[in-house]
Amino acid sequence: MNLLFKDSRFIRFFASRTSANIADSIYSIVLLYFVQQSTQSVAMTSFTYTAVSAASIFSFLGGPLVDRYSPPLLASIALFTQAVLILAVPFLIQGGMANLIAILVIVFIASCCRNW
């Protein structure tokens, strides 16, 4: 175990995944809070949570990609794609209810990226 923490590549990968997981948790909580406050609807909040968590169902689709390509490269691409998608959400939030469907789609795709 000590040998792992002496490898700089592992430390970079570990730090990036840890920070990504913390950021995912924060953005999920904030997103659910926003949806609840803006819609006052338990159903819409449930749909949002479903969009965030349903992506786990499709995580098996990433297996062939990991087998074919470099896992660190895929992780970097997935984290970058997820960051870009999540950065678009605040701009859509300003639009209110009209953009809620777009937010749900972006959240679902970003959650799919999280699973790779």
Residue, then its C-alpha position, 0 to 999 in steps of 0.5 A: m500500500n505504501l508503494l502506491f502512495k509513492d507513485s506520483r501518477f497514482i497520487r494524481f489519479f487518486a486526488s482527481r477522483t477524490s475531488a471529483n467525488i466531493a464535487d459530485s456530492i456538492y453539485s447533486i445536493v445543490l441541484l436538488y435544492f434548486v429544483q425543490q425551491s424553484t418548482q415546489s414539487v416533490a415530483m420534479t425533485s424526484f425526477t432530478y434525483t432519478a436523472v442523477s442516479a439512473a446513470s448508474i444503470f448504464s455504467f456497464l457500457g464503459g467496460p469495453l471502452v476501458d478495455r480498449y483505451s487507456p483508463p487514465l485517458l478515459a478518466s481525464i476525458a470523462l472528468f473534463t466532459q462532466a466539468v463542462l456539462i456541470l458548468a452549463v447548469p448555472f446558466l440554464i438555472q437562470g432561465g427558470m422552469a423553461n430549462l428544467i428538461a435541459i437541466l435534467v438531460i445535462v445532469f443525466i449525461a454528466s452522471c453517465c460520465r461520472n461512472w466511467 
